Amino acid sequence: MSEVSSLTHKIPKIIFGTSSLGNLFVELDNDVKNALVQAAIEGSDDMPLFDSAGKYGAGLALESLAAGLEALNIAPASVKISNKLGWKRVALTTDEPTFEPGAWINLKHDAVQDISYQGILDCYEQGNELLGQYQATIVSIHDPDEYLAGAEDDEQLSQRKQDILAAYKALMELRAAGKVESVGVGAKDVSVIDFISDHVQLDWAMFACSITPYTHTESTLALLKKLGEQGVDVINSAVFNAGFLIGSDNFDYQKITRETHEREFIWRDKFNALCEQFQVKPAEVCVQFSFLFDQIVSVALNSSSPKRVKSNVALVDAKIPPAFWQAMREHNLMSV
């Protein structure tokens, strides 16, 4: 690998997700979408960073983000946009989009996956077309772990790994040409991040559902250390285990019950009791847990409510007493 690189800009402590701008589970009207963008802008001390993807609403999130920024007269040089690449907008020829059925509401386009050298370049160009006067200067491959998991046999798995490495070759060429500032990776299965980091000098990595007060395995913590030694900044996302740690019945995007997942609910009961004892909010704890690790520089938070965007910003600056973390260890609720 090449020698360790560094980002040409500082990653802010909070990154604003944009899946809700692509009509994820609910169709927001344009005024609400613009208000979400405005809340993120107003909540940023430094240059705001939006995380989007061609997969989000088959490009609708990118278009809606650009429209919101234009409505606020935000200069292109005053905002950073990250685009996760690997899905291209295509014509909608069926009643509903063929990707992730039921997740995206009232879309006018479909999306197809294309993880390859040329496919990623096409996704990059199309993404910038959808963004209009704005450009994505931070890029990555979208969910390479899911791409590998879809392999039907060892031969196809090997080919898909080569597809991913070819896609990163394209991204590295974009970075070398000065068209993008940084190249990263995001995944729920962080073993794929481990694989990619063995072959590619990444600038950053985004972990999902992997570093939370409930979930932090030894192998994941070892990968954190490895990335730190490589000079890779880590962004933490899905810090609430997709909502479960703050009261939802969805754990890592799967609906669960006390009958089927007693262990998780017992853990949450004890966690909530400690939060009440120390007068801290579960959401504050989940966000601040990320910053117990030197390698984690930022959290990515998403919301469909402008008011929630403002409260998310406050979570990043919350203070958790050291005695709380010690109590978590004493009750065997965390292992670090």
C-alpha positions as CSV (number, residue, x, y, z in Angstrom):
1,M,0.0,0.0,0.0
2,S,1.0,3.6,-0.4
3,E,2.1,5.6,2.6
4,V,-0.5,6.9,5.0
5,S,-2.5,9.8,3.7
6,S,-4.5,12.3,5.6
7,L,-7.7,14.1,4.9
8,T,-7.4,17.6,3.4
9,H,-10.2,18.8,5.7
10,K,-11.2,18.0,9.2
11,I,-14.2,15.8,9.7
12,P,-16.7,17.5,11.9
13,K,-17.9,15.7,15.0
14,I,-21.4,15.2,13.5
15,I,-22.2,14.2,10.0
16,F,-25.8,14.7,8.7
17,G,-27.4,11.7,7.0
18,T,-29.8,12.3,4.1
19,S,-31.7,9.0,3.6
20,S,-34.9,10.8,4.7
21,L,-34.5,13.1,1.8
22,G,-34.9,10.1,-0.5
23,N,-38.3,9.2,1.0
24,L,-37.1,6.4,3.3
25,F,-40.3,4.8,4.8
26,V,-42.2,8.1,4.5
27,E,-42.5,10.8,1.8
28,L,-41.6,14.2,3.3
29,D,-42.8,17.3,1.4
30,N,-40.2,19.6,0.0
31,D,-40.6,22.2,2.7
32,V,-39.8,19.7,5.4
33,K,-36.8,18.5,3.4
34,N,-35.5,22.0,3.0
35,A,-36.0,22.5,6.8
36,L,-33.9,19.4,7.5
37,V,-31.1,20.9,5.4
38,Q,-31.5,24.2,7.1
39,A,-31.4,22.7,10.6
40,A,-28.1,20.9,9.7
41,I,-26.6,24.1,8.3
42,E,-27.6,26.1,11.4
43,G,-26.4,23.3,13.7
44,S,-22.9,23.2,12.3
45,D,-20.1,25.2,13.9
46,D,-17.8,24.4,11.1
47,M,-18.4,23.5,7.4
48,P,-21.4,21.1,7.4
49,L,-20.9,17.6,6.0
50,F,-23.8,15.7,4.4
51,D,-23.7,12.0,3.8
52,S,-25.7,10.8,0.9
53,A,-25.9,8.0,-1.7
54,G,-27.2,7.3,-5.2
55,K,-29.2,4.4,-3.5
56,Y,-31.2,6.8,-1.3
57,G,-34.4,7.1,-3.2
58,A,-32.7,6.2,-6.5
59,G,-30.9,9.6,-6.4
60,L,-33.8,11.6,-5.0
61,A,-31.8,12.3,-1.8
62,L,-29.0,13.9,-3.8
63,E,-31.5,16.0,-5.8
64,S,-33.4,17.1,-2.6
65,L,-30.1,18.0,-0.8
66,A,-29.1,20.2,-3.7
67,A,-32.6,21.8,-3.8
68,G,-32.4,22.5,-0.1
69,L,-28.9,24.0,-0.3
70,E,-30.0,26.2,-3.3
71,A,-33.0,27.4,-1.4
72,L,-30.7,28.6,1.4
73,N,-28.3,30.2,-1.2
74,I,-25.5,28.1,0.2
75,A,-22.3,28.5,-1.9
76,P,-20.8,25.2,-3.1
77,A,-17.6,26.0,-1.4
78,S,-19.4,26.3,2.0
79,V,-20.5,22.7,2.3
80,K,-19.1,19.2,2.0
81,I,-21.0,16.2,0.5
82,S,-20.1,12.6,0.8
83,N,-21.6,10.3,-1.8
84,K,-21.6,6.5,-1.3
85,L,-21.3,5.0,-4.8
86,G,-22.4,1.7,-6.3
87,W,-26.1,2.3,-7.3
88,K,-27.2,4.1,-10.5
89,R,-30.5,5.7,-11.3
90,V,-32.4,4.0,-14.1
91,A,-35.9,4.3,-15.5
92,L,-38.7,2.9,-13.4
93,T,-40.4,0.2,-15.6
94,T,-42.4,-1.5,-12.8
95,D,-45.1,-0.4,-10.4
96,E,-42.5,-0.2,-7.5
97,P,-38.7,0.1,-7.5
98,T,-37.0,-3.2,-7.7
99,F,-34.4,-2.4,-5.0
100,E,-35.2,-2.7,-1.3
101,P,-39.0,-3.1,-1.9
102,G,-41.2,-1.3,0.6
103,A,-38.4,0.9,1.9
104,W,-38.6,3.9,-0.5
105,I,-41.9,5.7,-1.0
106,N,-43.3,7.2,-4.2
107,L,-40.2,7.1,-6.3
108,K,-40.1,8.1,-9.9
109,H,-37.0,6.1,-10.7
110,D,-35.4,2.7,-10.0
111,A,-31.8,1.9,-9.1
112,V,-29.4,-0.9,-10.1
113,Q,-26.2,-1.9,-8.5
114,D,-22.9,-1.6,-10.4
115,I,-19.7,-2.2,-8.4
116,S,-16.9,-2.2,-10.9
117,Y,-14.2,0.1,-12.2
118,Q,-16.4,1.8,-14.8
119,G,-19.5,1.4,-12.8
120,I,-18.2,3.5,-9.9
121,L,-17.0,6.2,-12.3
122,D,-20.5,6.2,-13.8
123,C,-22.0,6.5,-10.3
124,Y,-19.7,9.3,-9.5
125,E,-20.6,11.3,-12.6
126,Q,-24.3,10.7,-12.2
127,G,-24.2,11.7,-8.6
128,N,-22.6,15.0,-9.4
129,E,-25.2,15.6,-12.2
130,L,-28.0,15.1,-9.6
131,L,-26.3,17.5,-7.3
132,G,-26.2,20.3,-9.9
133,Q,-23.9,23.1,-8.8
134,Y,-22.7,21.0,-5.8
135,Q,-20.2,18.2,-6.0
136,A,-19.3,15.2,-3.9
137,T,-15.7,15.5,-2.8
138,I,-15.9,12.6,-0.3
139,V,-16.6,9.2,-1.8
140,S,-16.8,5.5,-0.9
141,I,-18.4,2.2,-2.0
142,H,-21.9,1.7,-0.7
143,D,-22.4,-1.5,1.4
144,P,-19.6,-3.7,0.0
145,D,-20.4,-6.2,2.8
146,E,-23.9,-6.7,1.3
147,Y,-22.4,-7.1,-2.2
148,L,-20.1,-9.9,-0.9
149,A,-22.8,-11.5,1.1
150,G,-24.8,-11.9,-2.1
151,A,-22.3,-14.2,-3.7
152,E,-23.7,-17.7,-4.4
153,D,-20.4,-19.6,-4.2
154,D,-16.7,-19.2,-3.6
155,E,-15.9,-18.4,-7.2
156,Q,-18.4,-15.6,-7.3
157,L,-17.2,-14.4,-3.9
158,S,-13.7,-14.2,-5.3
159,Q,-14.9,-12.3,-8.4
160,R,-16.9,-9.8,-6.2
161,K,-13.9,-9.1,-4.1
162,Q,-12.0,-8.2,-7.3
163,D,-14.9,-6.0,-8.4
164,I,-14.6,-4.1,-5.1
165,L,-10.9,-3.6,-5.5
166,A,-11.4,-2.5,-9.1
167,A,-14.0,0.0,-7.9
168,Y,-11.5,1.4,-5.4
169,K,-8.9,1.7,-8.1
170,A,-11.3,4.1,-9.8
171,L,-11.8,6.1,-6.6
172,M,-8.0,6.3,-6.0
173,E,-7.6,7.6,-9.5
174,L,-10.2,10.3,-8.8
175,R,-8.3,11.2,-5.6
176,A,-5.0,11.3,-7.4
177,A,-6.4,13.6,-10.0
178,G,-7.7,16.0,-7.3
179,K,-11.4,15.4,-8.2
180,V,-12.2,14.1,-4.7
181,E,-10.5,14.9,-1.4
182,S,-10.9,11.6,0.4
183,V,-11.9,8.0,-0.1
184,G,-13.5,5.8,2.5
185,V,-15.7,2.7,3.2
186,G,-18.8,2.1,5.2
187,A,-20.2,-1.3,6.3
188,K,-22.2,-3.1,8.9
189,D,-20.0,-6.2,8.7
190,V,-16.7,-4.5,9.6
191,S,-14.7,-7.6,8.5
192,V,-15.2,-6.2,5.0
193,I,-13.6,-3.0,6.1
194,D,-10.7,-5.1,7.4
195,F,-10.3,-6.8,4.0
196,I,-10.4,-3.5,2.1
197,S,-7.9,-1.8,4.4
198,D,-5.5,-4.6,3.6
199,H,-5.5,-3.5,0.0
200,V,-6.4,0.1,-0.1
201,Q,-5.1,3.1,1.8
202,L,-8.3,4.6,3.1
203,D,-8.8,8.1,4.4
204,W,-11.8,7.1,6.6
205,A,-14.1,4.2,7.5
206,M,-17.7,4.3,8.7
207,F,-18.8,1.6,11.1
208,A,-22.6,0.8,11.4
209,C,-24.2,-1.0,14.3
210,S,-20.7,-2.1,15.5
211,I,-19.5,0.4,18.1
212,T,-22.4,1.0,20.6
213,P,-22.6,0.6,24.4
214,Y,-24.3,-2.8,23.7
215,T,-22.2,-4.0,20.7
216,H,-18.4,-3.7,20.7
217,T,-16.7,-7.0,20.0
218,E,-13.0,-7.7,20.5
219,S,-12.5,-8.1,16.8
220,T,-14.1,-4.7,16.1
221,L,-12.0,-3.0,18.7
222,A,-8.9,-4.6,17.2
223,L,-9.9,-3.3,13.8
224,L,-10.3,0.2,15.3
225,K,-6.7,0.0,16.5
226,K,-5.4,-1.3,13.1
227,L,-7.1,1.6,11.3
228,G,-5.7,4.1,13.8
229,E,-2.2,2.8,13.0
230,Q,-2.9,3.3,9.3
231,G,-4.0,6.9,9.8
232,V,-7.6,6.1,9.0
233,D,-10.3,8.3,10.7
234,V,-13.3,6.4,11.9
235,I,-16.9,7.6,11.7
236,N,-19.5,5.8,13.8
237,S,-23.1,5.4,12.6
238,A,-26.2,3.5,13.8
239,V,-25.0,4.3,17.3
240,F,-28.3,3.4,18.8
241,N,-28.3,-0.1,17.3
242,A,-30.8,1.3,14.8
243,G,-33.0,2.7,17.6
244,F,-33.2,-0.1,20.1
245,L,-31.0,1.5,22.7
246,I,-33.3,4.6,22.9
247,G,-36.6,2.7,23.1
248,S,-37.4,1.2,19.7
249,D,-38.2,-2.4,19.1
250,N,-35.9,-2.4,16.1
251,F,-32.5,-3.9,16.8
252,D,-30.0,-3.5,13.9
253,Y,-32.9,-3.0,11.5
254,Q,-34.8,-6.1,12.7
255,K,-37.9,-6.0,14.8
256,I,-37.5,-8.0,18.0
257,T,-39.6,-8.9,21.1
258,R,-38.9,-9.7,24.7
259,E,-39.9,-13.3,24.0
260,T,-37.4,-13.8,21.2
261,H,-34.6,-11.6,22.4
262,E,-34.8,-11.5,26.2
263,R,-31.1,-10.8,26.6
264,E,-31.2,-7.5,24.7
265,F,-34.2,-6.3,26.6
266,I,-32.7,-7.2,30.0
267,W,-29.6,-5.3,29.0
268,R,-31.6,-2.3,28.0
269,D,-33.6,-2.3,31.3
270,K,-30.4,-2.2,33.3
271,F,-28.9,0.5,31.0
272,N,-32.0,2.7,31.4
273,A,-31.9,2.3,35.2
274,L,-28.3,3.5,35.2
275,C,-29.0,6.4,33.0
276,E,-31.8,7.4,35.3
277,Q,-29.6,7.0,38.4
278,F,-26.9,9.3,36.8
279,Q,-29.4,11.6,35.2
280,V,-28.1,11.2,31.7
281,K,-30.1,10.4,28.5
282,P,-29.6,7.1,26.8
283,A,-29.1,9.0,23.5
284,E,-26.3,11.1,25.0
285,V,-24.6,8.0,26.3
286,C,-24.8,6.2,22.9
287,V,-23.2,9.2,21.1
288,Q,-20.6,9.9,23.7
289,F,-19.6,6.2,23.9
290,S,-18.2,6.7,20.4
291,F,-15.7,9.3,21.6
292,L,-14.3,7.0,24.3
293,F,-12.2,5.7,21.4
294,D,-9.4,7.9,20.0
295,Q,-9.8,6.6,16.5
296,I,-13.5,7.7,16.3
297,V,-13.6,11.3,15.2
298,S,-17.3,11.7,14.2
299,V,-20.8,10.3,14.4
300,A,-23.3,10.2,11.6
301,L,-26.9,10.8,12.6
302,N,-30.0,10.9,10.5
303,S,-33.5,12.2,11.2
304,S,-36.7,13.0,9.4
305,S,-37.5,15.8,11.8
306,P,-35.9,19.2,11.7
307,K,-36.3,19.5,15.5
308,R,-34.6,16.2,16.0
309,V,-31.6,17.4,13.9
310,K,-31.1,20.2,16.4
311,S,-31.3,17.8,19.4
312,N,-28.8,15.5,17.6
313,V,-26.3,18.3,17.5
314,A,-26.6,18.7,21.2
315,L,-25.8,15.0,21.8
316,V,-22.3,15.5,20.3
317,D,-21.4,18.0,23.1
318,A,-23.1,16.1,26.0
319,K,-21.1,15.4,29.1
320,I,-21.2,12.0,30.7
321,P,-19.6,11.6,34.2
322,P,-16.7,9.1,34.4
323,A,-18.6,7.4,37.2
324,F,-21.3,6.4,34.8
325,W,-18.9,4.5,32.6
326,Q,-17.4,2.8,35.7
327,A,-20.9,1.8,36.8
328,M,-21.5,0.3,33.3
329,R,-18.4,-1.8,33.7
330,E,-19.3,-2.9,37.2
331,H,-22.8,-4.0,36.0
332,N,-21.1,-5.9,33.0
333,L,-22.9,-3.7,30.5
334,M,-19.8,-2.7,28.6
335,S,-16.3,-4.3,28.3
336,V,-14.0,-1.3,27.6
